[in-house]
Amino acid sequence: ITNIVFMGMGEPMDNLDAVLQSVRVLSCHDGPCMAPSNIAISTVGRVEGIRRFAEFIRERGFHRCNLAISLNAPNDEIRSAIMPINRKHNMAELREAMLSVPLRPSSALCVEYVLIPGVNDAMEHCDELCAYLKPVRCSLNIIPYNPRRNSPWPAPTEESVSAFLARAIANGQFVKRRQTKGRTVMGACGQLGN
């Protein structure tokens, strides 16, 4: 095991005491000795959890632990429709919390964006997203939506994914694309358990 990401088994920030203690155990020199730089905590955007994470990485030895935020929308209207957490913590609050995370000179937050056809994949959405992220030192991770059974949306076309990536780059945003694996056996990102 070279990397550990806390995600997909429920919202890690809902049980942050246990998650942070497990990071301590996993990185302990008398235990597994996993480097904190190879550990990431992913969140849907729990503002109080992000602020606690920011305090945690100020502790000696944990400054290289990573944070990933599932944003998935360029504005509050779309994000509230697809991510109920946005009704509690809007995007302005979320960005403020992201900016509170102390980053090393060579590090950045990971902002995850699931590209959903007809929902958040227009070029105007990309422009709005990049403007929102402008003050945040981050890597934008584009994840093509993986349809599940009876899914309300199809998978995006390769052309639309490429166009969105190119537009983000043109906006000056550092961007990566997650490669799709396991879609045919319902084992891709967002499909597990279906």
Disulfide bonds with the S-S distance in Angstrom:
none
